């Protein structure tokens, strides 16, 4: 068990300084220094600068920062700057205290709960130096702190990844509507314009009856629909209905639910009911049933599209207070009448995306539980006794190979792969794209750490930023090789004087790590592939591996959805059949991924 110490015994707290806005600048100037508000620890969109006259109020990346008002107790990792007066700097001796360990401990639910109970003030709570100083926290030896921080950091990265995946699936449904039906602003697909009224058979309000504790039916209210258009069943009340009211107020699978009354920012939230259980709707919701001209998912998709949201906002822009869109106004909203077969295809794809999102949501709940359990163990001083099984779940594969830097190993792998291509007269095929595919497969299949951060690019799993900024400059400067050419003609590797030196160094390192045979077999396998085949192989493998890492159900359709439809718009030019064939080939060659390689993230922006 760790010993417990008062924060005041190991840390010093310093409150920031209030500087009038008239003495700040939004542009950096000679002698200026970053002025940090709470918002600056959440985003870098709006910067402020002040004169460098406040040494004692300065904070660095080695410090922690805690809010004393606004969001009192919230903890941030430090940035270089001068703190505003609603923040504390928490400084400490790095020879005794790990910044990352302390950050996790102060962010824990246990610590935050203790702190919240001791804050002063009524509605507007605030936090004082003495309150922070007297709190007891566990303090194991420094090396143990670092080990605990590494485990928590890996667990935190896992839940952040799960959060991003859920967000990705939400955005995917929205972008799918635009992809399939075009932008309603321009109507490039020339669909007939009509109204929602043309597409529905029934529009009914919910009941205004009050919920009761012993009610039979779950009672859906406006808080059960998210702004993004998804149903949230976490906070349900219950209600009884008479026999005659059941037909009026119960919902069934495929009903569109429209939030008619809310703030003007939230009015018009639209969900679609997809459960088998019978539930009732409250009076602030409208139940919409589609006719034969529409699939309910199409109406739902439109009202959650960017165009639909803007229409709803404009209907309420002059409203003060609660806004309302009644059933007649809802039915008068203009909508493109896309062919029913397109609508049905959209619905099927949305349902598949929703299945994946629900699995991702379940994984997020598990990763949150894991992180919070580890954090609780850290606070009680029990994390050092954690089992190896749990550590294996959060410490990532692949592994570093000793005796060679990751950049030189990356260069050496390229040299070895080029030699193999040249032996069979295929060196002209060894350009940027194929080189990246071989490197990615070496990292994800064989577990060779090369410090890449692959993204879902048009040409498959790539980290061209690392390739262009680290690998190519090092290869050129050290006299190993250069890539010559351009985007239109393609790139070809050209040996330099030290080429054989780096090739031999990489060969020896791989051999020592007992990975040389595996690498040679991988290159031999990919020698026969042209650039596009290598691209499809690496993309299918990466998408499949992502699904495993996300603990999602593996089907051929799910893999193709991830590798083609949801990967990058550039992939849509390749027929789906080629991806299914790649799956069969991977199985036949016994190359099925195991969910151990690097996660390939969505390209930002």
C-alpha positions in Angstrom: 0.0 0.0 0.0 1.2 3.6 -0.8 1.7 6.1 2.0 -0.8 9.0 2.0 0.4 12.7 2.2 -1.2 16.1 2.2 -1.0 17.9 -1.1 0.4 20.9 0.7 3.4 18.8 1.8 4.5 18.1 -1.8 3.0 20.8 -3.9 2.8 24.6 -3.9 -0.3 26.4 -5.2 -0.1 29.9 -6.8 -3.2 31.8 -8.0 -3.1 33.5 -11.3 -3.4 37.2 -11.9 -6.3 39.4 -13.2 -5.2 41.5 -16.2 -7.7 44.0 -17.8 -8.7 43.1 -21.3 -7.4 46.5 -22.4 -3.9 45.3 -21.6 -4.1 42.0 -23.6 -3.5 41.5 -27.3 -4.9 38.8 -29.7 -1.7 38.8 -31.6 1.8 37.8 -30.4 4.3 40.7 -30.1 7.9 41.1 -29.1 8.1 40.6 -25.3 4.5 39.2 -25.2 3.6 36.1 -23.3 0.5 33.8 -23.6 -2.2 34.7 -21.1 -4.2 31.6 -20.1 -7.9 31.4 -19.3 -9.8 28.1 -18.6 -10.8 28.0 -22.2 -7.2 28.0 -23.3 -6.8 24.5 -21.8 -9.6 23.2 -24.0 -8.8 24.8 -27.3 -6.3 27.1 -29.0 -8.8 28.9 -31.1 -8.7 32.3 -29.3 -5.3 33.4 -28.0 -4.4 36.3 -25.7 -1.0 37.8 -25.0 0.3 40.1 -22.3 3.6 41.7 -21.2 6.1 39.4 -19.6 5.8 41.1 -16.2 4.4 38.3 -14.0 7.2 35.7 -13.3 5.5 34.3 -10.2 2.3 33.7 -12.1 3.9 31.8 -15.0 3.1 28.2 -15.6 5.0 25.6 -17.7 4.3 22.2 -19.2 5.8 20.6 -16.1 3.1 22.0 -13.9 -0.6 21.2 -13.3 -3.4 23.8 -13.4 -6.6 23.7 -11.4 -9.7 25.9 -11.8 -10.8 27.7 -8.6 -14.0 29.2 -10.0 -16.2 28.4 -13.0 -15.4 24.7 -12.9 -13.7 24.6 -9.6 -11.5 21.5 -9.1 -11.1 20.7 -12.8 -7.5 19.8 -13.5 -5.4 20.4 -16.6 -1.9 19.7 -17.7 0.2 22.9 -17.9 1.0 25.0 -20.9 3.6 27.7 -21.1 2.0 31.0 -20.2 0.7 33.4 -17.5 -2.4 32.2 -15.6 -5.5 34.2 -15.2 -7.0 34.7 -11.7 -9.6 31.9 -11.9 -6.8 29.3 -12.1 -4.2 27.9 -9.7 -0.8 26.7 -10.7 0.2 23.5 -8.9 4.0 23.1 -8.9 6.1 20.3 -7.4 9.5 18.7 -7.4 9.8 16.4 -10.4 12.4 14.3 -8.5 9.7 13.1 -6.2 6.4 13.6 -8.0 5.4 12.5 -11.5 3.2 15.1 -13.2 1.1 12.6 -15.1 0.6 10.5 -12.0 -0.5 13.5 -10.0 -2.8 14.6 -12.9 -4.7 11.3 -12.8 -5.0 11.3 -9.0 -6.4 14.8 -8.9 -8.8 14.0 -11.8 -10.1 10.9 -10.2 -13.8 10.8 -9.1 -12.7 10.0 -5.5 -10.6 13.1 -5.2 -13.1 15.4 -7.0 -15.9 14.1 -4.8 -13.8 14.9 -1.7 -13.0 18.4 -3.0 -16.6 19.3 -4.1 -17.9 18.6 -0.5 -15.4 21.1 0.9 -15.8 24.0 -1.5 -17.2 27.4 -0.3 -20.0 29.4 -1.8 -23.6 28.8 -2.8 -24.5 28.5 -6.5 -21.1 29.8 -7.6 -18.6 27.5 -5.8 -15.0 28.5 -5.4 -11.9 26.8 -4.2 -9.2 28.0 -1.8 -5.5 27.2 -1.4 -6.0 25.7 2.1 -8.8 23.3 0.8 -6.4 21.9 -1.8 -3.4 21.8 0.5 -5.1 19.6 3.2 -6.3 16.9 0.9 -4.7 13.5 1.4 -3.5 11.5 -1.7 -1.4 8.3 -2.2 2.3 8.9 -3.0 4.2 5.7 -3.9 7.9 5.9 -5.0 8.6 7.9 -8.2 9.2 4.9 -10.4 6.0 3.3 -9.2 4.2 6.6 -10.0 5.5 6.5 -13.5 4.4 2.9 -14.0 0.9 3.7 -12.7 0.7 6.8 -14.9 1.7 4.7 -18.0 -1.1 2.1 -17.3 -3.7 4.9 -16.7 -2.5 6.7 -19.8 -2.9 3.6 -22.0 -6.4 2.9 -20.5 -7.3 6.6 -21.1 -6.1 6.3 -24.7 -8.3 3.2 -25.1 -11.5 5.0 -24.0 -10.6 8.1 -26.0 -10.3 5.9 -29.1 -13.7 4.4 -28.3 -15.2 7.9 -27.9 -13.8 8.9 -31.3 -15.3 5.7 -32.8 -18.8 6.4 -31.5 -18.4 10.0 -32.8 -17.3 8.6 -36.2 -20.3 6.4 -36.6 -22.6 9.4 -35.7 -20.9 11.5 -38.4 -21.0 8.6 -40.8 -24.8 8.4 -40.9 -25.0 12.2 -41.5 -22.4 12.1 -44.3 -24.1 9.1 -45.9 -27.3 11.1 -46.5 -25.2 13.7 -48.4 -23.4 11.0 -50.3 -26.5 9.2 -51.5 -29.0 12.1 -52.0 -26.7 15.0 -52.7 -26.9 18.5 -51.1 -30.6 19.6 -50.8 -29.4 23.2 -51.3 -28.4 22.5 -54.9 -30.4 19.3 -55.7 -27.8 18.1 -58.2 -29.6 14.8 -58.5 -32.8 16.6 -59.8 -35.2 14.9 -57.4 -38.8 16.2 -57.2 -39.4 18.7 -54.5 -42.4 18.2 -52.2 -43.2 18.3 -48.5 -43.0 15.9 -45.6 -46.8 15.8 -45.7 -46.6 14.0 -49.0 -44.5 11.2 -47.4 -46.5 10.5 -44.2 -49.7 8.5 -43.4 -50.1 9.7 -39.8 -48.8 12.5 -37.5 -49.9 12.4 -33.8 -49.0 14.2 -30.6 -48.0 12.3 -27.4 -50.0 12.4 -24.1 -49.8 15.1 -21.5 -50.5 12.7 -18.7 -48.1 12.6 -15.8 -45.7 9.7 -15.3 -46.2 7.3 -12.3 -43.8 5.0 -10.5 -45.7 1.8 -11.0 -46.4 2.5 -14.7 -46.5 -0.3 -17.2 -45.0 1.4 -20.3 -41.7 3.3 -20.5 -42.4 7.0 -21.2 -40.3 8.7 -23.9 -39.7 12.4 -23.3 -37.7 15.0 -25.2 -34.5 14.2 -23.2 -34.7 10.7 -24.7 -33.7 12.0 -28.1 -30.2 13.3 -28.6 -29.4 16.4 -30.8 -27.6 14.0 -33.3 -30.9 12.1 -33.7 -30.4 9.0 -31.6 -32.6 7.5 -28.9 -31.2 7.5 -25.4 -33.0 5.2 -23.0 -30.9 5.8 -19.9 -33.4 8.0 -18.0 -36.8 6.6 -18.4 -40.0 7.2 -16.5 -43.2 5.0 -16.7 -46.9 5.5 -17.4 -50.1 3.6 -17.5 -52.4 3.8 -20.5 -56.1 3.0 -20.9 -57.0 0.6 -23.7 -58.3 3.4 -25.9 -55.1 5.4 -25.5 -52.7 2.7 -26.5 -53.3 3.2 -30.2 -52.8 7.0 -29.8 -49.6 7.1 -27.7 -47.7 3.8 -28.1 -44.8 3.7 -30.6 -43.7 0.9 -32.9 -40.5 0.1 -34.8 -40.0 2.5 -37.6 -41.8 5.5 -36.0 -40.1 8.8 -36.4 -40.2 10.9 -33.2 -40.0 14.7 -33.5 -39.4 17.0 -30.5 -41.9 19.8 -31.1 -41.1 21.9 -28.0 -37.7 22.8 -26.6 -35.2 25.6 -26.6 -34.7 27.1 -30.1 -31.4 25.4 -30.3 -32.8 21.9 -29.6 -36.4 22.0 -30.9 -36.8 19.6 -33.9 -34.6 16.9 -32.5 -35.6 13.8 -34.4 -35.1 10.2 -33.5 -36.3 6.9 -35.0 -37.7 4.1 -32.8 -36.2 0.7 -33.5 -37.1 -1.3 -30.4 -39.5 -4.2 -30.1 -40.7 -3.1 -26.6 -43.8 -1.0 -26.5 -43.2 2.6 -25.2 -45.4 5.7 -24.9 -44.6 9.2 -26.0 -45.1 12.4 -24.0 -46.8 15.5 -25.3 -43.7 17.3 -26.4 -43.1 14.6 -29.0 -44.8 14.0 -32.3 -45.1 10.4 -33.7 -44.7 10.4 -37.5 -45.4 7.3 -39.6 -44.3 7.1 -43.3 -46.5 6.1 -46.2 -45.5 3.9 -49.2 -43.6 6.8 -50.8 -41.1 7.0 -48.0 -38.8 5.0 -45.8 -38.9 6.5 -42.3 -35.1 6.5 -42.2 -35.1 8.9 -45.1 -37.3 11.4 -43.2 -35.1 10.9 -40.1 -31.9 11.4 -42.2 -33.2 14.6 -43.8 -34.3 16.2 -40.5 -30.8 15.4 -39.0 -28.9 16.6 -42.1 -27.1 19.9 -42.1 -29.8 21.3 -44.5 -32.6 20.0 -42.3 -31.1 21.4 -39.1 -30.8 24.8 -40.8 -34.4 24.8 -41.9 -35.5 24.0 -38.3 -33.3 26.7 -36.8 -34.7 29.3 -39.3 -38.3 28.4 -38.3 -37.5 29.4 -34.7 -34.8 32.2 -35.1 -37.1 35.0 -33.9 -38.4 33.0 -30.9 -37.5 34.1 -27.4 -37.6 31.4 -24.8 -39.1 27.9 -25.6 -39.7 27.3 -29.3 -42.5 25.2 -30.8 -42.9 23.5 -34.2 -46.4 22.1 -34.5 -47.6 19.1 -36.5 -48.8 21.2 -39.4 -45.6 23.2 -39.6 -43.6 19.9 -39.5 -45.6 18.5 -42.4 -45.1 21.7 -44.4 -41.3 21.4 -44.4 -40.0 21.0 -48.0 -38.1 17.8 -48.7 -36.8 16.1 -51.9 -38.7 13.1 -53.0 -35.9 10.6 -53.6 -36.8 7.3 -55.3 -38.0 4.7 -52.7 -35.3 2.2 -53.8 -32.6 4.8 -52.9 -34.3 5.5 -49.6 -34.4 1.7 -48.8 -30.7 1.4 -49.6 -30.0 4.3 -47.3 -32.0 2.7 -44.5 -30.1 -0.6 -44.8 -26.8 1.1 -44.6 -27.8 3.3 -41.7 -29.0 0.1 -39.8 -25.6 -1.5 -40.3 -23.8 1.6 -39.2 -26.1 1.8 -36.1 -25.2 -1.9 -35.3 -21.5 -1.0 -35.3 -22.2 2.2 -33.3 -24.0 0.3 -30.6 -21.1 -2.2 -30.3 -18.7 0.7 -30.1 -20.9 2.3 -27.4 -20.8 -0.9 -25.4 -17.0 -1.0 -25.8 -16.9 2.7 -24.7 -18.8 1.8 -21.5 -16.4 -1.1 -20.8 -13.3 1.1 -21.4 -14.8 3.8 -19.1 -15.4 1.2 -16.5 -11.9 -0.2 -16.8 -10.3 3.3 -16.6 -12.4 4.3 -13.6 -11.6 1.0 -11.9 -7.9 1.5 -12.5 -8.1 5.1 -11.3 -9.8 4.0 -8.1 -7.1 1.4 -7.5 -4.5 4.1 -8.1 -6.1 6.3 -5.5 -6.4 3.6 -2.9 -2.8 2.5 -3.5 -3.7 -0.9 -5.0 -2.7 -0.4 -8.6 0.8 -1.8 -8.2 -0.8 -5.2 -7.6 -2.7 -5.2 -10.8 -2.7 -8.4 -12.8 -0.7 -8.8 -16.0 -3.9 -9.6 -17.9 -5.2 -6.1 -17.3 -1.9 -4.5 -18.3 -1.9 -6.5 -21.5 -5.3 -5.2 -22.4 -4.1 -1.6 -22.3 -0.4 -1.7 -23.2 -0.3 -1.7 -27.1 1.5 -3.9 -29.6 3.9 -3.5 -31.6 7.3 -3.6 -29.9 10.6 -1.8 -30.4 13.6 -3.6 -31.8 16.8 -2.9 -29.8 20.1 -1.8 -31.4 18.5 0.5 -34.1 16.4 3.6 -34.1 12.9 3.3 -35.5 13.7 5.8 -38.3 16.8 3.8 -39.4 14.8 0.5 -39.1 12.0 2.1 -41.3 14.7 3.1 -43.9 16.3 -0.4 -43.7 13.0 -2.1 -44.2 12.4 0.0 -47.4 16.0 -0.9 -48.6 15.4 -4.6 -48.1 12.0 -4.5 -49.8 13.5 -2.5 -52.7 16.3 -5.1 -53.1 13.7 -7.9 -53.3 11.7 -5.9 -56.0 14.9 -5.2 -58.0 15.8 -8.9 -58.1 12.7 -9.8 -60.0 12.7 -6.6 -62.2 9.8 -4.9 -60.4 11.7 -1.9 -58.9 9.5 0.5 -60.9 6.5 -0.6 -58.9 8.3 0.3 -55.6 7.0 3.9 -55.3 5.7 5.8 -52.3 2.4 4.0 -52.0 3.6 0.5 -52.2 6.5 1.3 -49.9 4.1 2.6 -47.3 1.9 -0.5 -47.6 4.8 -2.8 -47.0 5.9 -0.8 -44.0 2.4 -0.7 -42.6 2.1 -4.5 -42.9 5.5 -5.0 -41.3 4.4 -2.9 -38.4 0.8 -4.3 -38.0 1.4 -8.0 -38.8 4.9 -8.6 -37.4 4.8 -6.1 -34.5 7.8 -4.0 -35.6 7.5 -0.5 -34.0 8.3 2.2 -36.4 6.6 5.2 -34.6 4.1 5.7 -37.4 0.6 7.0 -36.7 -1.3 5.6 -39.7 -4.5 7.3 -40.9 -7.3 6.2 -43.3 -6.1 7.8 -46.5 -7.2 7.4 -50.1 -4.3 5.1 -50.8 -4.9 3.0 -47.7 -3.3 3.1 -44.3 -0.6 5.8 -44.5 1.6 8.0 -42.4 3.0 10.1 -45.2 3.7 13.0 -42.8 6.2 10.8 -40.9 7.5 9.4 -44.1 8.2 12.8 -45.6 9.4 14.6 -42.5 11.5 11.9 -40.8 12.3 9.0 -43.1 13.1 10.6 -46.4 15.2 13.5 -45.0 17.2 11.0 -42.8 17.7 8.6 -45.8 19.0 11.4 -48.0 21.2 13.1 -45.4 22.9 9.7 -44.4 23.4 8.7 -48.0 21.1 5.7 -47.9 18.8 6.5 -50.8 16.4 9.1 -52.3 13.0 8.9 -54.0 13.0 10.7 -57.3 10.0 11.7 -59.4 6.7 13.6 -58.8 3.0 12.9 -58.3 2.2 12.7 -62.0 5.0 10.4 -63.0 5.4 8.5 -59.8 8.4 8.1 -57.4 11.2 5.6 -57.8 13.9 4.8 -55.2 17.4 5.5 -56.2 20.3 4.0 -54.2 23.0 6.2 -52.6 26.5 5.3 -51.3 25.5 3.9 -47.9 22.5 1.9 -49.2 24.0 -1.5 -48.4 25.1 -0.4 -44.9 21.5 0.4 -43.8 20.1 -2.7 -45.5 22.6 -4.9 -43.6 21.9 -3.1 -40.3 18.2 -3.7 -40.7 18.7 -7.3 -41.7 20.8 -8.0 -38.6 18.3 -6.2 -36.3 15.4 -8.2 -37.7 17.3 -11.4 -37.5 18.3 -10.8 -33.8 14.6 -10.1 -33.1 13.7 -13.4 -34.9 11.6 -11.4 -37.4 13.7 -11.6 -40.6 12.0 -14.7 -42.0 8.6 -13.3 -41.3 9.5 -10.0 -43.0 11.0 -11.8 -46.1 7.9 -13.9 -46.4 5.7 -10.7 -46.3 7.8 -9.0 -49.0 7.7 -12.1 -51.1 3.9 -12.2 -50.8 3.6 -8.5 -51.8 6.1 -8.7 -54.7 3.4 -10.0 -57.0 1.0 -7.2 -56.2 0.7 -4.0 -58.3 0.2 -0.8 -56.3 -3.6 -1.0 -56.3 -3.6 -4.7 -55.1 -1.2 -3.8 -52.3 -3.4 -0.9 -51.4 -6.5 -3.1 -51.2 -4.7 -5.8 -49.2 -3.4 -3.3 -46.6 -6.7 -1.5 -46.4 -8.8 -4.6 -45.8 -6.3 -5.9 -43.3 -6.2 -2.5 -41.4 -10.1 -2.2 -41.5 -10.5 -5.8 -40.3 -7.9 -5.2 -37.5 -9.7 -2.0 -36.5 -13.0 -3.9 -36.1 -11.2 -6.4 -33.8 -9.6 -3.7 -31.8 -13.0 -2.1 -31.4 -14.4 -5.5 -30.4 -17.1 -5.3 -33.1 -18.8 -8.2 -34.8 -16.8 -9.5 -37.8 -18.7 -10.2 -41.0 -17.5 -9.9 -44.6 -20.0 -7.1 -45.0 -18.8 -5.2 -41.9 -15.2 -5.5 -43.2 -16.1 -4.1 -46.6 -18.1 -1.3 -45.1 -15.1 -0.3 -43.0 -12.5 -0.8 -45.7 -14.4 0.8 -48.6 -17.6 2.6 -47.8 -16.5 4.2 -44.6 -12.7 4.5 -45.2 -12.2 7.4 -47.6 -14.2 8.7 -50.5 -11.3 7.7 -52.8 -12.1 4.0 -52.1 -15.6 4.3 -53.6 -14.0 4.1 -57.1 -12.9 0.5 -56.5 -15.7 -2.1 -56.9 -16.9 -3.8 -53.7 -16.2 -7.2 -55.2 -12.5 -6.7 -55.1 -12.7 -6.1 -51.3 -14.6 -9.3 -50.8 -12.0 -11.2 -52.9 -9.3 -9.7 -50.7 -11.0 -11.0 -47.6 -11.2 -14.5 -49.1 -7.5 -14.3 -50.1 -6.4 -13.2 -46.6 -8.3 -16.2 -45.1 -6.8 -18.6 -47.7 -3.2 -17.3 -46.9 -3.9 -17.6 -43.2 -3.2 -13.9 -42.6 -6.3 -13.1 -40.6 -5.5 -10.2 -38.3 -5.6 -10.8 -34.5 -6.6 -7.3 -33.3 -3.0 -6.5 -32.2 -1.7 -4.0 -34.7 -1.9 -0.2 -34.6 -5.3 1.4 -34.9 -5.7 3.3 -38.1 -7.6 6.5 -37.3 -9.8 8.6 -39.5 -8.1 11.4 -41.4 -8.8 14.7 -39.7 -10.3 17.6 -41.7 
